[in-house]
Amino acid sequence: SIGLDTSIIGNDIHYFETVDSTNDVAKKMGIRAEEGTIVVAEVQENGRGRKGDPWISPKGGIWLSVILKPSILPAHAPRLTLMAGVAVANAMRQFGVDASIKWPNDVVIGKKKICGILTEMDAEADHIGFVVIGIGINANVPVEELPEELREGSMSLSSIKGERINRAEFVQALLKSLETEYLRFKVDGSTKILEDWISLSNTIGRQVDVITPHKIISGKATGINPDGALIVENDEGVHEVIAGRCIYK
Ligand code: BTN
């Protein structure tokens, strides 16, 4: 069990040995759940990543989803994804791990991904029922045990520290960090979160290739807009890229 010093996030924690996907469980509970409810599992058998990709979720990782009920427009929900990236990166730094954020919202050590975030919501045109923020962290998952195609680009907390980490302690720090950011978001909106995202990011200021479905945009990443679009500048001008894969040169 974990001792929490939060007032919203983690008030209600649903723990499972095995689920298909904590996001799916959270979406089923969403409407009735109180804000801050957490769904956490040891193993996900059908973990989901962005773009419909599978998310490999073996024992030893941290696979959790948070249910939030913010009074914001559905169009502003991506701000909560940025918020979660900031919260995860800050929690890792408190744990002595030099984490950064790579656009669109991966938490990385250098170029290697250590955490992915998948935000989903239940919304009508102008009203959010609830938002589910799914956070997947390679905690005590030795990189050698990941599928071959992930080994090259992935990192885990235990591999970077050279020892297993205490997952309960890390989750405690993470939930605290999420709550700090969320309370701030409710009071100040996203301005401070964007500033923090930019200072935690290792994308801004870099020469990048951004691969979108239609074209590759090469240039210098100079910022993000409040919806998380990457601003890339090159000889042709200033581009706001809403979605894509970012490659560092
Ligand atoms: C990505 O980078 O593609 C996002 C990965 C998100 C993984 C987490 S693990 C907990 C939650 N449940 C899921 O099925 N996915 C998210």
Residues whose N, C-alpha, C, O or C-beta is under 5 A from the ligand:
A	BS01	BTN	S21 T22 N23 N46 G47 R48 G49 R50 W55 W63 L64 G116 I117 L118 G134 I135 G136
